[in-house]
Amino acid sequence: MPAHFPSKLFRFSVELLYRQRHSGLFQSHSFSSLVDCIRAFSSNDRPTAESIVGTFYRMVSVPSLTVYRHIWSSAIGESFNLFSPNGIKVLSSSFFTSFSTGAASDMSLGGSPQEEQLDNSSSSSDSDQKKPSNRALKLLSGSCYLPHPDKEETGGEDAHFIWDEQAIGVADGVGGWADHGVDAGQYSRALMSHASDAIEEESKGSIDPLRVLEKAYLRTKAQGSSTACIIALTDQGIRAVNLGDSGFIVVRDGCTIFRSPVQQHDFNFTYQLESGNASDLPSAAQVFTFPVESGDVIVAGTDGLFDNLYNSDITAVVVHGIRAGLGPQVMAQKIAALARQRAQDKNRQTPFSTSAQEAGYRYYGGKLDDITVVVSYITAFGN
């Protein structure tokens, strides 16, 4: 059965996961991106959707079939099935053969592939990505902050910054400090303020978010603790550092192509920077370098966003907003409003309720919390 795909999207997804296979890395955000992509067309081309899941399972080392089952059930909404190994190999070869030429996909599931084609096309794709560009990129950013309804008078505990057209950051002060009479919002706001100041000390085009976070951590003396996520646009794409359960996604061509993983010691016990000795250290944060292009959209936020909206929910708002010509500020407001709506809905499954159930808790619905959303449009300028 022939199948037609958005070539840029699937070329990128395949290359991302294939590179991870070679580097020995595996992180669930890649499969989350895959789920979003499959969900977009699985109802129209079920056999191909099945084969795609199988293909990616074969391409990336997974300790067991548990993750594979989760991908299938999340994307298709039905129980897991194991697919023909031959069909998987054929589709895998077809992916790389068609994408290495840059042509739109028109793939048949017949034939006998040569596995060497994977390496050849990967090299071709890498050389394509290294072609010089004479157009610089910048971030056009907007934000929205909705404090928890019970914390509006104190301003809540989230904080964020937008620095020029090069960097953004979000932080979520840990609310448990309120039991000790401490406003953790003071810590998160100080941390983001110091981060913004530290960026001023960086070279333009080569901001190091981890170094920025380390400086901000050392300079923050307020009581409390906080998660932190800092993203900078550099000459190599975006560089980001994330500690805890704040984070970001990158949306391209209507799909989530990247999602920063959550860092937790246990369910609802996030990694956090703290003014005392019990702190996780900036060195425990995850660091990312990720290629981007004009037209991509970054959505960063605290757990008030990601606990209540799935990647596909956020992406749907982005797609609608882009079509409607919305700017990043209005886009951030719409995403935050939807997250607040879901947080107050006790009759809908959410990412937080899913995690709670997997941890053995009986929980359903959203989680009311501070919500911070920063939206950045990656835009080209210059000659």
Contacts in CASP RR format, 6 or more apart in sequence:
PFRMAT RR
TARGET T0000
AUTHOR 0000-0000-0000
METHOD contacts of the structure
MODEL  1
MPAHFPSKLFRFSVELLYRQRHSGLFQSHSFSSLVDCIRAFSSNDRPTAE
SIVGTFYRMVSVPSLTVYRHIWSSAIGESFNLFSPNGIKVLSSSFFTSFS
TGAASDMSLGGSPQEEQLDNSSSSSDSDQKKPSNRALKLLSGSCYLPHPD
KEETGGEDAHFIWDEQAIGVADGVGGWADHGVDAGQYSRALMSHASDAIE
EESKGSIDPLRVLEKAYLRTKAQGSSTACIIALTDQGIRAVNLGDSGFIV
VRDGCTIFRSPVQQHDFNFTYQLESGNASDLPSAAQVFTFPVESGDVIVA
GTDGLFDNLYNSDITAVVVHGIRAGLGPQVMAQKIAALARQRAQDKNRQT
PFSTSAQEAGYRYYGGKLDDITVVVSYITAFGN
1 45 0 8 1.000
1 47 0 8 1.000
1 48 0 8 1.000
1 108 0 8 1.000
1 109 0 8 1.000
2 106 0 8 1.000
2 107 0 8 1.000
2 108 0 8 1.000
3 45 0 8 1.000
3 48 0 8 1.000
3 105 0 8 1.000
3 106 0 8 1.000
3 107 0 8 1.000
3 109 0 8 1.000
4 104 0 8 1.000
4 105 0 8 1.000
4 106 0 8 1.000
5 41 0 8 1.000
5 104 0 8 1.000
5 105 0 8 1.000
5 107 0 8 1.000
6 253 0 8 1.000
7 98 0 8 1.000
7 99 0 8 1.000
7 102 0 8 1.000
7 103 0 8 1.000
7 104 0 8 1.000
7 105 0 8 1.000
8 252 0 8 1.000
8 253 0 8 1.000
9 37 0 8 1.000
9 252 0 8 1.000
9 253 0 8 1.000
9 254 0 8 1.000
9 255 0 8 1.000
9 257 0 8 1.000
10 37 0 8 1.000
10 95 0 8 1.000
10 99 0 8 1.000
10 105 0 8 1.000
11 95 0 8 1.000
11 99 0 8 1.000
11 102 0 8 1.000
11 125 0 8 1.000
12 252 0 8 1.000
12 257 0 8 1.000
13 30 0 8 1.000
13 33 0 8 1.000
13 34 0 8 1.000
13 37 0 8 1.000
13 255 0 8 1.000
13 257 0 8 1.000
14 59 0 8 1.000
14 95 0 8 1.000
14 96 0 8 1.000
14 99 0 8 1.000
15 99 0 8 1.000
15 122 0 8 1.000
15 125 0 8 1.000
16 30 0 8 1.000
16 33 0 8 1.000
16 257 0 8 1.000
16 258 0 8 1.000
17 30 0 8 1.000
17 34 0 8 1.000
17 56 0 8 1.000
17 59 0 8 1.000
17 60 0 8 1.000
18 59 0 8 1.000
18 118 0 8 1.000
18 122 0 8 1.000
19 122 0 8 1.000
20 26 0 8 1.000
20 27 0 8 1.000
20 30 0 8 1.000
20 60 0 8 1.000
21 59 0 8 1.000
21 60 0 8 1.000
21 61 0 8 1.000
24 61 0 8 1.000
26 60 0 8 1.000
26 61 0 8 1.000
26 62 0 8 1.000
27 261 0 8 1.000
28 67 0 8 1.000
28 261 0 8 1.000
29 258 0 8 1.000
29 259 0 8 1.000
29 260 0 8 1.000
29 261 0 8 1.000
30 60 0 8 1.000
31 56 0 8 1.000
31 67 0 8 1.000
31 71 0 8 1.000
32 256 0 8 1.000
32 259 0 8 1.000
32 311 0 8 1.000
33 255 0 8 1.000
33 256 0 8 1.000
33 257 0 8 1.000
33 258 0 8 1.000
33 259 0 8 1.000
33 311 0 8 1.000
34 52 0 8 1.000
34 53 0 8 1.000
34 56 0 8 1.000
34 71 0 8 1.000
34 75 0 8 1.000
35 71 0 8 1.000
35 74 0 8 1.000
35 75 0 8 1.000
35 311 0 8 1.000
35 312 0 8 1.000
36 255 0 8 1.000
36 256 0 8 1.000
36 311 0 8 1.000
36 312 0 8 1.000
36 315 0 8 1.000
37 255 0 8 1.000
38 49 0 8 1.000
38 52 0 8 1.000
38 53 0 8 1.000
38 75 0 8 1.000
38 76 0 8 1.000
39 75 0 8 1.000
39 312 0 8 1.000
40 254 0 8 1.000
40 255 0 8 1.000
41 49 0 8 1.000
42 49 0 8 1.000
42 75 0 8 1.000
42 76 0 8 1.000
46 76 0 8 1.000
47 109 0 8 1.000
48 91 0 8 1.000
48 109 0 8 1.000
49 75 0 8 1.000
49 76 0 8 1.000
50 72 0 8 1.000
50 76 0 8 1.000
50 81 0 8 1.000
50 83 0 8 1.000
51 83 0 8 1.000
51 87 0 8 1.000
51 88 0 8 1.000
51 91 0 8 1.000
51 109 0 8 1.000
52 91 0 8 1.000
53 68 0 8 1.000
53 71 0 8 1.000
53 72 0 8 1.000
53 75 0 8 1.000
53 83 0 8 1.000
54 68 0 8 1.000
54 83 0 8 1.000
54 88 0 8 1.000
55 88 0 8 1.000
55 91 0 8 1.000
55 92 0 8 1.000
55 95 0 8 1.000
56 71 0 8 1.000
57 68 0 8 1.000
57 71 0 8 1.000
57 88 0 8 1.000
58 85 0 8 1.000
58 88 0 8 1.000
58 89 0 8 1.000
58 92 0 8 1.000
59 92 0 8 1.000
62 68 0 8 1.000
65 80 0 8 1.000
65 82 0 8 1.000
68 80 0 8 1.000
69 79 0 8 1.000
69 80 0 8 1.000
72 78 0 8 1.000
72 79 0 8 1.000
72 80 0 8 1.000
72 81 0 8 1.000
73 79 0 8 1.000
73 80 0 8 1.000
87 109 0 8 1.000
87 110 0 8 1.000
89 113 0 8 1.000
89 115 0 8 1.000
90 109 0 8 1.000
90 110 0 8 1.000
90 111 0 8 1.000
90 112 0 8 1.000
90 113 0 8 1.000
91 107 0 8 1.000
91 109 0 8 1.000
92 113 0 8 1.000
92 118 0 8 1.000
93 113 0 8 1.000
93 114 0 8 1.000
93 115 0 8 1.000
93 117 0 8 1.000
93 118 0 8 1.000
94 105 0 8 1.000
94 107 0 8 1.000
94 108 0 8 1.000
94 109 0 8 1.000
94 113 0 8 1.000
95 105 0 8 1.000
95 107 0 8 1.000
96 117 0 8 1.000
96 118 0 8 1.000
96 120 0 8 1.000
96 121 0 8 1.000
96 122 0 8 1.000
97 113 0 8 1.000
97 117 0 8 1.000
97 121 0 8 1.000
98 104 0 8 1.000
98 105 0 8 1.000
98 106 0 8 1.000
98 107 0 8 1.000
99 105 0 8 1.000
99 121 0 8 1.000
99 125 0 8 1.000
100 120 0 8 1.000
100 121 0 8 1.000
100 124 0 8 1.000
100 125 0 8 1.000
129 291 0 8 1.000
134 382 0 8 1.000
134 383 0 8 1.000
135 294 0 8 1.000
135 380 0 8 1.000
135 381 0 8 1.000
135 382 0 8 1.000
135 383 0 8 1.000
136 380 0 8 1.000
136 381 0 8 1.000
136 382 0 8 1.000
137 233 0 8 1.000
137 237 0 8 1.000
137 292 0 8 1.000
137 293 0 8 1.000
137 294 0 8 1.000
137 378 0 8 1.000
137 379 0 8 1.000
137 380 0 8 1.000
137 381 0 8 1.000
138 165 0 8 1.000
138 166 0 8 1.000
138 233 0 8 1.000
138 378 0 8 1.000
138 379 0 8 1.000
138 381 0 8 1.000
139 165 0 8 1.000
139 166 0 8 1.000
139 167 0 8 1.000
139 168 0 8 1.000
139 233 0 8 1.000
139 298 0 8 1.000
139 376 0 8 1.000
139 377 0 8 1.000
139 378 0 8 1.000
139 379 0 8 1.000
140 165 0 8 1.000
140 327 0 8 1.000
140 328 0 8 1.000
140 376 0 8 1.000
140 377 0 8 1.000
140 379 0 8 1.000
141 162 0 8 1.000
141 165 0 8 1.000
141 168 0 8 1.000
141 328 0 8 1.000
141 374 0 8 1.000
141 375 0 8 1.000
141 376 0 8 1.000
141 377 0 8 1.000
142 162 0 8 1.000
142 327 0 8 1.000
142 328 0 8 1.000
142 329 0 8 1.000
142 331 0 8 1.000
142 332 0 8 1.000
142 374 0 8 1.000
142 375 0 8 1.000
142 376 0 8 1.000
143 160 0 8 1.000
143 162 0 8 1.000
143 329 0 8 1.000
143 332 0 8 1.000
143 372 0 8 1.000
143 373 0 8 1.000
143 374 0 8 1.000
143 375 0 8 1.000
144 329 0 8 1.000
144 332 0 8 1.000
144 333 0 8 1.000
144 335 0 8 1.000
144 336 0 8 1.000
144 337 0 8 1.000
144 371 0 8 1.000
144 372 0 8 1.000
144 373 0 8 1.000
145 158 0 8 1.000
145 160 0 8 1.000
145 336 0 8 1.000
145 370 0 8 1.000
145 371 0 8 1.000
145 372 0 8 1.000
145 373 0 8 1.000
146 336 0 8 1.000
146 337 0 8 1.000
146 339 0 8 1.000
146 340 0 8 1.000
146 370 0 8 1.000
146 371 0 8 1.000
146 372 0 8 1.000
147 154 0 8 1.000
147 155 0 8 1.000
147 156 0 8 1.000
147 157 0 8 1.000
147 158 0 8 1.000
147 370 0 8 1.000
148 156 0 8 1.000
148 368 0 8 1.000
148 369 0 8 1.000
148 370 0 8 1.000
149 368 0 8 1.000
151 157 0 8 1.000
151 370 0 8 1.000
154 183 0 8 1.000
154 185 0 8 1.000
155 185 0 8 1.000
156 185 0 8 1.000
156 370 0 8 1.000
157 172 0 8 1.000
157 173 0 8 1.000
157 174 0 8 1.000
157 175 0 8 1.000
157 183 0 8 1.000
157 184 0 8 1.000
157 185 0 8 1.000
157 188 0 8 1.000
157 226 0 8 1.000
157 370 0 8 1.000
158 170 0 8 1.000
158 171 0 8 1.000
158 172 0 8 1.000
158 173 0 8 1.000
158 185 0 8 1.000
158 188 0 8 1.000
158 302 0 8 1.000
158 370 0 8 1.000
158 371 0 8 1.000
158 372 0 8 1.000
159 170 0 8 1.000
159 171 0 8 1.000
159 173 0 8 1.000
159 185 0 8 1.000
159 188 0 8 1.000
159 189 0 8 1.000
159 191 0 8 1.000
159 192 0 8 1.000
159 193 0 8 1.000
159 226 0 8 1.000
159 372 0 8 1.000
160 168 0 8 1.000
160 169 0 8 1.000
160 170 0 8 1.000
160 171 0 8 1.000
160 192 0 8 1.000
160 300 0 8 1.000
160 301 0 8 1.000
160 372 0 8 1.000
160 374 0 8 1.000
161 167 0 8 1.000
161 168 0 8 1.000
161 169 0 8 1.000
161 192 0 8 1.000
161 193 0 8 1.000
161 195 0 8 1.000
161 196 0 8 1.000
162 168 0 8 1.000
162 169 0 8 1.000
162 374 0 8 1.000
163 196 0 8 1.000
163 199 0 8 1.000
165 233 0 8 1.000
166 199 0 8 1.000
166 204 0 8 1.000
166 205 0 8 1.000
166 207 0 8 1.000
166 232 0 8 1.000
166 233 0 8 1.000
167 199 0 8 1.000
167 207 0 8 1.000
167 209 0 8 1.000
167 230 0 8 1.000
167 231 0 8 1.000
167 232 0 8 1.000
167 233 0 8 1.000
168 230 0 8 1.000
168 231 0 8 1.000
168 298 0 8 1.000
168 300 0 8 1.000
168 374 0 8 1.000
168 376 0 8 1.000
169 192 0 8 1.000
169 195 0 8 1.000
169 228 0 8 1.000
169 229 0 8 1.000
169 230 0 8 1.000
169 231 0 8 1.000
169 300 0 8 1.000
169 374 0 8 1.000
170 192 0 8 1.000
170 228 0 8 1.000
170 229 0 8 1.000
170 246 0 8 1.000
170 247 0 8 1.000
170 300 0 8 1.000
170 301 0 8 1.000
170 302 0 8 1.000
170 372 0 8 1.000
170 374 0 8 1.000
171 188 0 8 1.000
171 189 0 8 1.000
171 191 0 8 1.000
171 192 0 8 1.000
171 226 0 8 1.000
171 227 0 8 1.000
171 228 0 8 1.000
171 229 0 8 1.000
171 246 0 8 1.000
171 302 0 8 1.000
172 188 0 8 1.000
172 226 0 8 1.000
172 227 0 8 1.000
172 245 0 8 1.000
172 246 0 8 1.000
172 302 0 8 1.000
172 303 0 8 1.000
172 304 0 8 1.000
172 370 0 8 1.000
172 372 0 8 1.000
173 184 0 8 1.000
173 185 0 8 1.000
173 187 0 8 1.000
173 188 0 8 1.000
173 224 0 8 1.000
173 225 0 8 1.000
173 226 0 8 1.000
173 227 0 8 1.000
173 272 0 8 1.000
174 184 0 8 1.000
174 224 0 8 1.000
174 225 0 8 1.000
174 226 0 8 1.000
174 227 0 8 1.000
174 270 0 8 1.000
174 272 0 8 1.000
175 184 0 8 1.000
176 184 0 8 1.000
177 183 0 8 1.000
177 184 0 8 1.000
177 187 0 8 1.000
177 223 0 8 1.000
177 224 0 8 1.000
177 225 0 8 1.000
178 184 0 8 1.000
182 223 0 8 1.000
182 224 0 8 1.000
184 224 0 8 1.000
184 225 0 8 1.000
184 226 0 8 1.000
185 224 0 8 1.000
185 226 0 8 1.000
186 222 0 8 1.000
186 223 0 8 1.000
186 224 0 8 1.000
187 220 0 8 1.000
187 222 0 8 1.000
187 223 0 8 1.000
187 224 0 8 1.000
187 225 0 8 1.000
187 226 0 8 1.000
187 274 0 8 1.000
187 275 0 8 1.000
188 226 0 8 1.000
190 220 0 8 1.000
190 221 0 8 1.000
190 222 0 8 1.000
191 216 0 8 1.000
191 217 0 8 1.000
191 220 0 8 1.000
191 226 0 8 1.000
191 228 0 8 1.000
191 273 0 8 1.000
192 216 0 8 1.000
192 228 0 8 1.000
194 215 0 8 1.000
194 216 0 8 1.000
194 219 0 8 1.000
194 220 0 8 1.000
195 212 0 8 1.000
195 213 0 8 1.000
195 215 0 8 1.000
195 216 0 8 1.000
195 228 0 8 1.000
195 230 0 8 1.000
197 216 0 8 1.000
197 219 0 8 1.000
198 211 0 8 1.000
198 212 0 8 1.000
198 215 0 8 1.000
198 216 0 8 1.000
198 219 0 8 1.000
199 207 0 8 1.000
199 212 0 8 1.000
199 232 0 8 1.000
201 215 0 8 1.000
202 208 0 8 1.000
202 211 0 8 1.000
202 212 0 8 1.000
202 232 0 8 1.000
205 233 0 8 1.000
205 234 0 8 1.000
205 235 0 8 1.000
206 234 0 8 1.000
206 235 0 8 1.000
207 232 0 8 1.000
207 234 0 8 1.000
207 239 0 8 1.000
208 232 0 8 1.000
208 239 0 8 1.000
209 230 0 8 1.000
209 231 0 8 1.000
209 232 0 8 1.000
209 239 0 8 1.000
209 240 0 8 1.000
209 241 0 8 1.000
209 287 0 8 1.000
210 241 0 8 1.000
210 282 0 8 1.000
210 285 0 8 1.000
210 287 0 8 1.000
212 230 0 8 1.000
212 232 0 8 1.000
212 241 0 8 1.000
213 228 0 8 1.000
213 230 0 8 1.000
213 241 0 8 1.000
213 243 0 8 1.000
213 282 0 8 1.000
213 285 0 8 1.000
214 282 0 8 1.000
214 283 0 8 1.000
216 228 0 8 1.000
217 273 0 8 1.000
217 281 0 8 1.000
217 282 0 8 1.000
220 273 0 8 1.000
220 275 0 8 1.000
221 275 0 8 1.000
222 275 0 8 1.000
223 275 0 8 1.000
224 274 0 8 1.000
224 275 0 8 1.000
225 272 0 8 1.000
225 273 0 8 1.000
225 274 0 8 1.000
225 275 0 8 1.000
225 279 0 8 1.000
226 272 0 8 1.000
226 273 0 8 1.000
227 243 0 8 1.000
227 244 0 8 1.000
227 245 0 8 1.000
227 246 0 8 1.000
227 270 0 8 1.000
227 271 0 8 1.000
227 272 0 8 1.000
227 273 0 8 1.000
227 302 0 8 1.000
227 303 0 8 1.000
228 241 0 8 1.000
228 242 0 8 1.000
228 243 0 8 1.000
228 244 0 8 1.000
228 246 0 8 1.000
228 273 0 8 1.000
228 285 0 8 1.000
229 240 0 8 1.000
229 241 0 8 1.000
229 242 0 8 1.000
229 243 0 8 1.000
229 244 0 8 1.000
229 246 0 8 1.000
229 247 0 8 1.000
229 248 0 8 1.000
229 260 0 8 1.000
229 300 0 8 1.000
229 301 0 8 1.000
230 240 0 8 1.000
230 241 0 8 1.000
230 242 0 8 1.000
231 238 0 8 1.000
231 239 0 8 1.000
231 240 0 8 1.000
231 248 0 8 1.000
231 298 0 8 1.000
231 300 0 8 1.000
231 376 0 8 1.000
232 238 0 8 1.000
232 239 0 8 1.000
232 240 0 8 1.000
233 292 0 8 1.000
233 378 0 8 1.000
236 289 0 8 1.000
236 291 0 8 1.000
237 289 0 8 1.000
237 290 0 8 1.000
237 291 0 8 1.000
237 292 0 8 1.000
238 250 0 8 1.000
238 288 0 8 1.000
238 289 0 8 1.000
238 290 0 8 1.000
238 292 0 8 1.000
238 298 0 8 1.000
239 287 0 8 1.000
239 288 0 8 1.000
239 289 0 8 1.000
239 290 0 8 1.000
240 248 0 8 1.000
240 260 0 8 1.000
240 287 0 8 1.000
240 288 0 8 1.000
240 289 0 8 1.000
240 290 0 8 1.000
241 282 0 8 1.000
241 285 0 8 1.000
241 286 0 8 1.000
241 287 0 8 1.000
241 288 0 8 1.000
242 248 0 8 1.000
242 260 0 8 1.000
242 261 0 8 1.000
242 263 0 8 1.000
242 285 0 8 1.000
242 286 0 8 1.000
242 288 0 8 1.000
243 263 0 8 1.000
243 271 0 8 1.000
243 272 0 8 1.000
243 273 0 8 1.000
243 280 0 8 1.000
243 282 0 8 1.000
243 284 0 8 1.000
243 285 0 8 1.000
243 286 0 8 1.000
244 262 0 8 1.000
244 263 0 8 1.000
244 264 0 8 1.000
244 270 0 8 1.000
244 271 0 8 1.000
244 272 0 8 1.000
244 285 0 8 1.000
245 262 0 8 1.000
245 263 0 8 1.000
245 264 0 8 1.000
245 270 0 8 1.000
245 271 0 8 1.000
245 302 0 8 1.000
245 303 0 8 1.000
245 306 0 8 1.000
245 307 0 8 1.000
246 300 0 8 1.000
246 301 0 8 1.000
246 302 0 8 1.000
246 303 0 8 1.000
246 306 0 8 1.000
246 372 0 8 1.000
247 260 0 8 1.000
247 262 0 8 1.000
247 300 0 8 1.000
247 301 0 8 1.000
247 302 0 8 1.000
247 306 0 8 1.000
248 259 0 8 1.000
248 260 0 8 1.000
248 298 0 8 1.000
248 299 0 8 1.000
248 300 0 8 1.000
248 301 0 8 1.000
249 256 0 8 1.000
249 258 0 8 1.000
249 259 0 8 1.000
249 260 0 8 1.000
249 298 0 8 1.000
249 299 0 8 1.000
249 311 0 8 1.000
249 314 0 8 1.000
249 315 0 8 1.000
250 256 0 8 1.000
250 257 0 8 1.000
250 258 0 8 1.000
250 290 0 8 1.000
250 292 0 8 1.000
250 296 0 8 1.000
250 297 0 8 1.000
250 298 0 8 1.000
251 257 0 8 1.000
251 296 0 8 1.000
251 297 0 8 1.000
251 298 0 8 1.000
251 299 0 8 1.000
251 314 0 8 1.000
251 315 0 8 1.000
251 318 0 8 1.000
251 319 0 8 1.000
252 293 0 8 1.000
252 295 0 8 1.000
252 296 0 8 1.000
252 297 0 8 1.000
254 315 0 8 1.000
254 318 0 8 1.000
254 319 0 8 1.000
255 315 0 8 1.000
256 311 0 8 1.000
256 312 0 8 1.000
256 314 0 8 1.000
256 315 0 8 1.000
258 288 0 8 1.000
258 290 0 8 1.000
259 311 0 8 1.000
260 286 0 8 1.000
260 288 0 8 1.000
261 286 0 8 1.000
262 270 0 8 1.000
262 306 0 8 1.000
263 270 0 8 1.000
263 271 0 8 1.000
263 284 0 8 1.000
263 285 0 8 1.000
263 286 0 8 1.000
264 270 0 8 1.000
264 271 0 8 1.000
265 271 0 8 1.000
267 355 0 8 1.000
267 356 0 8 1.000
267 359 0 8 1.000
267 361 0 8 1.000
268 355 0 8 1.000
268 356 0 8 1.000
268 359 0 8 1.000
270 303 0 8 1.000
271 280 0 8 1.000
271 284 0 8 1.000
271 285 0 8 1.000
272 279 0 8 1.000
272 280 0 8 1.000
273 279 0 8 1.000
273 280 0 8 1.000
273 281 0 8 1.000
273 282 0 8 1.000
274 280 0 8 1.000
292 298 0 8 1.000
292 378 0 8 1.000
293 378 0 8 1.000
294 378 0 8 1.000
294 379 0 8 1.000
294 380 0 8 1.000
295 377 0 8 1.000
295 378 0 8 1.000
295 379 0 8 1.000
296 378 0 8 1.000
297 318 0 8 1.000
297 322 0 8 1.000
297 331 0 8 1.000
297 375 0 8 1.000
297 376 0 8 1.000
297 377 0 8 1.000
297 378 0 8 1.000
298 374 0 8 1.000
298 375 0 8 1.000
298 376 0 8 1.000
298 378 0 8 1.000
299 305 0 8 1.000
299 314 0 8 1.000
299 318 0 8 1.000
299 335 0 8 1.000
299 373 0 8 1.000
299 374 0 8 1.000
299 375 0 8 1.000
299 376 0 8 1.000
300 373 0 8 1.000
300 374 0 8 1.000
300 375 0 8 1.000
300 376 0 8 1.000
301 372 0 8 1.000
301 373 0 8 1.000
301 374 0 8 1.000
302 369 0 8 1.000
302 370 0 8 1.000
302 371 0 8 1.000
302 372 0 8 1.000
303 369 0 8 1.000
304 339 0 8 1.000
304 343 0 8 1.000
304 367 0 8 1.000
304 369 0 8 1.000
304 370 0 8 1.000
304 371 0 8 1.000
304 372 0 8 1.000
305 314 0 8 1.000
305 335 0 8 1.000
305 336 0 8 1.000
305 339 0 8 1.000
305 371 0 8 1.000
305 372 0 8 1.000
305 373 0 8 1.000
306 351 0 8 1.000
307 343 0 8 1.000
307 350 0 8 1.000
307 351 0 8 1.000
307 352 0 8 1.000
307 366 0 8 1.000
307 367 0 8 1.000
307 369 0 8 1.000
308 339 0 8 1.000
308 340 0 8 1.000
308 342 0 8 1.000
308 343 0 8 1.000
308 350 0 8 1.000
308 351 0 8 1.000
308 352 0 8 1.000
308 366 0 8 1.000
308 367 0 8 1.000
308 369 0 8 1.000
308 371 0 8 1.000
309 335 0 8 1.000
309 338 0 8 1.000
309 339 0 8 1.000
309 342 0 8 1.000
309 350 0 8 1.000
309 351 0 8 1.000
310 350 0 8 1.000
310 351 0 8 1.000
313 338 0 8 1.000
313 342 0 8 1.000
314 335 0 8 1.000
317 331 0 8 1.000
317 334 0 8 1.000
317 335 0 8 1.000
317 338 0 8 1.000
318 331 0 8 1.000
318 335 0 8 1.000
318 375 0 8 1.000
321 327 0 8 1.000
321 330 0 8 1.000
321 331 0 8 1.000
321 334 0 8 1.000
326 334 0 8 1.000
327 377 0 8 1.000
328 375 0 8 1.000
328 376 0 8 1.000
328 377 0 8 1.000
329 375 0 8 1.000
331 375 0 8 1.000
332 373 0 8 1.000
332 374 0 8 1.000
332 375 0 8 1.000
333 373 0 8 1.000
335 373 0 8 1.000
335 375 0 8 1.000
336 371 0 8 1.000
336 372 0 8 1.000
336 373 0 8 1.000
339 371 0 8 1.000
339 373 0 8 1.000
340 371 0 8 1.000
342 348 0 8 1.000
342 350 0 8 1.000
342 365 0 8 1.000
342 366 0 8 1.000
343 350 0 8 1.000
343 366 0 8 1.000
343 367 0 8 1.000
343 368 0 8 1.000
343 369 0 8 1.000
343 371 0 8 1.000
344 366 0 8 1.000
344 368 0 8 1.000
345 365 0 8 1.000
345 366 0 8 1.000
346 364 0 8 1.000
346 365 0 8 1.000
346 366 0 8 1.000
347 364 0 8 1.000
347 365 0 8 1.000
348 365 0 8 1.000
348 366 0 8 1.000
349 364 0 8 1.000
349 365 0 8 1.000
350 365 0 8 1.000
350 366 0 8 1.000
350 367 0 8 1.000
352 363 0 8 1.000
352 365 0 8 1.000
352 366 0 8 1.000
352 367 0 8 1.000
353 363 0 8 1.000
353 364 0 8 1.000
353 365 0 8 1.000
353 366 0 8 1.000
353 367 0 8 1.000
356 363 0 8 1.000
357 363 0 8 1.000
END
